[in-house]
């Protein structure tokens, strides 16, 4: 009897493996890898912020409001523990997305302010940081897009029959995903290239 139980378990696992277990494993690993890349790229951007703020401050120290907004947004992002488990918690993922969105908005305003300072735009360090930021924004867009696709594929897989049975037996659940008001926001990175002259803002009368 003692021998029969382990044998029965082996047979059961073999049957479940034929019902999509290996496919679920592959899909889950793809989601984890895609999420890891998302975190890496967001961390890369966060690491650029202190030097970017310091450089802008050297030329535009009186732009205190914008500089403070960026610094606070960076601090909020840093306060969130970016772990693999974060992606499995809908509320934590939503908070993470909101914090990253606030930092994106703050950086956009900071770059817009820099347009008013020709000497800042000509600074070599600023140009380098600007190029790194632009590249990072592109990588974030690509990483997010891949993650969204990986989660969609995983969620679709574990809802299919007979894979859904295997998923329930082994405790695999639907994963939360990024939400966007505009799907284009995922695949198109924000433009931070100010090499071309921008139209002057209209003067208030």
URFENTA-V67364 format. One record per residue. RES is the residue in one letter. SS is DSSP state (alpha for helix, beta for strand, coil for the rest). PSI is psi in degrees with one decimal (none if undefined). OMEGA is omega in radians with two decimals (NA if undefined). Layout:
# URFENTA-V67364
res | ss | psi | omega
RES | SS | PSI | OMEGA
RES | SS | PSI | OMEGA
This chain:
# URFENTA-V67364
res | ss | psi | omega
X | coil | -39.3 | 3.13
X | alpha | -32.7 | -3.13
X | alpha | -32.5 | -3.08
X | alpha | -37.3 | -3.08
X | alpha | -49.4 | 3.08
X | alpha | -36.1 | 3.13
X | alpha | -40.3 | 3.11
X | alpha | -39.1 | 3.12
X | alpha | -41.7 | 3.12
X | alpha | -43.8 | 3.13
X | alpha | -41.2 | -3.14
X | alpha | -45.1 | 3.13
X | alpha | -39.8 | 3.13
X | alpha | -41.7 | 3.12
X | alpha | -41.6 | 3.14
X | alpha | -33.9 | 3.10
X | alpha | -34.8 | 3.11
X | alpha | -8.6 | 3.14
X | alpha | 26.9 | 3.01
X | alpha | 5.2 | -3.10
X | alpha | -48.2 | -3.12
X | alpha | -37.1 | 3.11
X | alpha | -39.5 | 3.10
X | alpha | -42.3 | 3.13
X | alpha | -45.5 | -3.13
X | alpha | -43.5 | -3.13
X | alpha | -39.9 | 3.14
X | alpha | -41.0 | 3.12
X | alpha | -35.3 | 3.09
X | alpha | -38.9 | 3.09
X | alpha | -45.2 | -3.13
X | alpha | -42.3 | 3.14
X | alpha | -41.3 | 3.14
X | alpha | -38.7 | 3.12
X | alpha | -40.3 | 3.11
X | alpha | -39.4 | 3.13
X | alpha | -36.9 | 3.07
X | alpha | -47.8 | 3.14
X | alpha | -41.1 | -3.14
X | alpha | -43.9 | -3.08
X | alpha | -38.1 | 3.08
X | alpha | -36.6 | 3.11
X | alpha | -38.8 | 3.11
X | alpha | -43.2 | 3.13
X | alpha | -43.9 | -3.14
X | alpha | -35.7 | -3.14
X | alpha | -23.0 | 3.13
X | alpha | -24.8 | -2.98
X | alpha | -48.6 | -3.10
X | alpha | -46.3 | 3.13
X | alpha | -36.8 | 3.13
X | alpha | -45.7 | 3.12
X | alpha | -43.5 | -3.14
X | alpha | -39.2 | -3.13
X | alpha | -45.8 | 3.12
X | alpha | -39.7 | -3.12
X | alpha | -31.3 | 3.13
X | alpha | -26.0 | -3.13
X | alpha | -21.8 | -3.04
X | coil | 56.6 | -3.06
X | coil | -25.0 | -3.10
X | coil | -4.6 | 3.06
X | coil | 53.3 | -2.99
X | alpha | -38.4 | -3.07
X | alpha | -47.4 | -3.11
X | alpha | -42.4 | 3.14
X | alpha | -39.0 | 3.12
X | alpha | -39.8 | 3.13
X | alpha | -44.4 | -3.14
X | alpha | -44.8 | -3.13
X | alpha | -43.6 | -3.14
X | alpha | -39.4 | 3.12
X | alpha | -39.0 | 3.10
X | alpha | -41.0 | 3.14
X | alpha | -38.2 | 3.13
X | alpha | -41.1 | 3.08
X | alpha | -42.3 | -3.13
X | alpha | -23.1 | -3.12
X | alpha | -14.1 | 3.13
X | coil | 125.0 | -3.13
X | coil | 107.5 | -3.05
X | coil | 92.7 | -3.11
X | coil | 164.2 | 3.07
X | alpha | -32.5 | -3.10
X | alpha | -24.3 | -3.11
X | alpha | -36.9 | -3.07
X | alpha | -17.3 | -3.10
X | alpha | -5.1 | -3.12
X | coil | 110.7 | -3.09
X | alpha | -42.0 | -3.12
X | alpha | -41.9 | 3.14
X | alpha | -40.2 | 3.12
X | alpha | -39.4 | 3.12
X | alpha | -41.3 | 3.11
X | alpha | -40.0 | 3.09
X | alpha | -46.0 | -3.13
X | alpha | -41.3 | 3.14
X | alpha | -43.8 | -3.14
X | alpha | -42.4 | 3.12
X | alpha | -36.1 | 3.09
X | alpha | -38.9 | 3.10
X | alpha | -38.4 | 3.10
X | alpha | -39.7 | 3.10
X | alpha | -45.5 | -3.13
X | alpha | -42.2 | -3.14
X | alpha | -40.6 | 3.12
X | alpha | -37.2 | 3.09
X | alpha | -43.3 | 3.11
X | alpha | -38.2 | 3.13
X | alpha | -44.0 | 3.14
X | alpha | -33.2 | 3.10
X | alpha | -39.1 | 3.11
X | alpha | -37.6 | -3.10
X | alpha | -22.7 | 3.14
X | coil | -21.7 | -3.11
X | coil | 0.3 | -3.06
X | coil | 92.0 | -3.11
X | alpha | -38.5 | -3.13
X | alpha | -36.0 | 3.09
X | alpha | -44.7 | -3.13
X | alpha | -29.4 | -3.12
X | alpha | -9.2 | -3.11
X | coil | 129.6 | -3.09
X | alpha | -41.2 | -3.14
X | alpha | -42.1 | 3.13
X | alpha | -42.5 | 3.13
X | alpha | -39.9 | 3.12
X | alpha | -44.2 | 3.13
X | alpha | -38.4 | 3.12
X | alpha | -42.9 | 3.12
X | alpha | -41.4 | 3.12
X | alpha | -39.2 | 3.13
X | alpha | -43.7 | 3.13
X | alpha | -44.9 | 3.11
X | alpha | -39.5 | -3.14
X | alpha | -40.3 | 3.09
X | alpha | -39.5 | 3.09
X | alpha | -43.6 | 3.14
X | alpha | -35.3 | 3.08
X | alpha | -44.7 | -3.13
X | alpha | -43.7 | -3.13
X | alpha | -45.0 | -3.11
X | alpha | -42.4 | 3.11
X | alpha | -43.8 | -3.12
X | alpha | -43.2 | 3.12
X | alpha | -37.8 | 3.13
X | alpha | -45.5 | 3.12
X | alpha | -44.1 | -3.14
X | alpha | -41.7 | -3.14
X | alpha | -41.8 | 3.13
X | alpha | -40.5 | 3.11
X | alpha | -44.0 | 3.14
X | alpha | -43.0 | -3.14
X | alpha | -49.0 | -3.12
X | alpha | -39.6 | 3.11
X | alpha | -39.3 | -3.11
X | alpha | -46.6 | -3.05
X | alpha | -4.5 | 3.04
X | alpha | -10.7 | -3.10
X | coil | 151.6 | 3.04
X | coil | 135.7 | 0.15
X | coil | 6.0 | -3.10
X | alpha | -31.8 | -3.12
X | alpha | -32.5 | 3.12
X | alpha | -45.7 | 3.12
X | alpha | -41.7 | 3.14
X | alpha | -42.3 | -3.14
X | alpha | -39.6 | -3.14
X | alpha | -40.6 | -3.08
X | alpha | 5.3 | 3.03
X | coil | 20.5 | 3.07
X | coil | 129.3 | -3.09
X | coil | 162.7 | 3.08
X | coil | 137.8 | -3.11
X | coil | 142.2 | 3.04
X | coil | 160.2 | -3.10
X | coil | 166.9 | 3.04
X | coil | 143.6 | 3.04
X | coil | 138.4 | 3.13
X | coil | 143.2 | 3.08
X | coil | -29.5 | -3.14
X | coil | 115.3 | -3.10
X | coil | -26.8 | -3.11
X | alpha | -22.8 | -3.13
X | alpha | -24.3 | -3.14
X | alpha | -42.4 | -3.00
X | alpha | -9.3 | -3.12
X | coil | 117.5 | -3.13
X | coil | 149.1 | 3.07
X | coil | 143.7 | 3.13
X | coil | 123.4 | 3.11
X | coil | 20.2 | 3.14
X | coil | 112.3 | -3.12
X | coil | 28.4 | -3.14
X | coil | -26.1 | 3.12
X | coil | 143.9 | 3.14
X | coil | 138.8 | 3.14
X | coil | 149.4 | 3.11
X | coil | 141.2 | -3.13
X | coil | 142.9 | 3.13
X | coil | 146.2 | -3.13
X | coil | 138.7 | -3.13
X | coil | 136.8 | 3.10
X | coil | 139.6 | -3.14
X | coil | none | NA
